[in-house]
Amino acid sequence: MDSKSDNSESGKSVIAREAVDWLLQRIFQLPKKWLIISIILILLSTCEVGWSKKELFSFKFKVTNTTAIFLSLIWLPSILKVFALSGGALKTPLGEIGGSGMKTMLESLTGDSLGFLIEQTKKAEEVAPPKQQEEMRQIRREWQKVYASTVPVSDARQEMERLAERYKELRTTMPFGAQRTFEMESVSGRMRALAPEVKYTVQEVKDLLQSDDQGKRLLGLSVAEWSSDVIYFDLVLHLVNRSETAFEQTSALRAVGKMVSKLDAHQKKNLQAAIIEQRNFNEEEKRWIKPNSNRWVLSDRILSTLNELV
């Protein structure tokens, strides 16, 4: 009797152990593409390119805040799996971290880090399969809410103006490299989070989109994307065609992509022609849509939608 009981307990133990092994393998099995991209970004984040009158360019290698963030992001898929499997709660030696606890953790991040995460999640959303797009969108919106909650509504307009000034400053003073990219994407992510909080008039947005100040144009594109109002179509299309930088064109493509389903036949034709021309990549002529870039993915999606609407 005792023997049978022992065997039974042993069998249960073996099954439990196998189940745990299986579960751990699934949790810590990182997607190959995610791992490759993360490693590339980590390596790039340690490189800083500069130039001077004495030297055409120089390379420096150092670990930055960006490197630390990319290192931690490697395990993001596993963390999300654990969070999902535990019913939205993580048990730790210090207690349980539930949805509210996770929010507290996010709120403890600096604005720079949250802005960067928002922008990176937006990029992941754009290249993800349709099923995963909604999941990524929900994560991004949650992070946007967390960041927006740290800025009083009464201060949101002033913060947007400060971010626009910060973007211009980064463009003109910081040397090209991973740290500058981190900072610019952080600015873009924070603008995205605050766009719904500031009640800009139509004329204000139009003035921003036509500004000679690249920071103000980025601000205008953030608001235009959020509103998806076709009243801004011509100005946004102009920026698709005449973007000063690839970064600006990415924002313009995102904004115009939100308008596609509302365009008339003439507007659709103009948009299609502009994108086809811009896909003839040439940096010197400021045609920024390069094959295998996120702008190529965005342009592909817009062209596909236009074809479906014909």
Secondary structure as GFF3:
##gff-version 3
##sequence-region A 1 310
A	DSSP	alpha_helix	2	27	.	.	.	ID=ss1
A	DSSP	alpha_helix	32	45	.	.	.	ID=ss2
A	DSSP	beta_strand	47	50	.	.	.	ID=ss3
A	DSSP	beta_strand	58	61	.	.	.	ID=ss4
A	DSSP	alpha_helix	65	73	.	.	.	ID=ss5
A	DSSP	alpha_helix	76	85	.	.	.	ID=ss6
A	DSSP	beta_strand	90	92	.	.	.	ID=ss7
A	DSSP	beta_strand	95	97	.	.	.	ID=ss8
A	DSSP	alpha_helix	99	107	.	.	.	ID=ss9
A	DSSP	alpha_helix	111	127	.	.	.	ID=ss10
A	DSSP	alpha_helix	130	148	.	.	.	ID=ss11
A	DSSP	three_ten_helix	153	155	.	.	.	ID=ss12
A	DSSP	alpha_helix	156	173	.	.	.	ID=ss13
A	DSSP	alpha_helix	178	194	.	.	.	ID=ss14
A	DSSP	three_ten_helix	195	197	.	.	.	ID=ss15
A	DSSP	alpha_helix	202	209	.	.	.	ID=ss16
A	DSSP	alpha_helix	214	227	.	.	.	ID=ss17
A	DSSP	three_ten_helix	230	232	.	.	.	ID=ss18
A	DSSP	alpha_helix	233	241	.	.	.	ID=ss19
A	DSSP	alpha_helix	246	257	.	.	.	ID=ss20
A	DSSP	three_ten_helix	260	262	.	.	.	ID=ss21
A	DSSP	alpha_helix	265	278	.	.	.	ID=ss22
A	DSSP	alpha_helix	294	309	.	.	.	ID=ss23
###
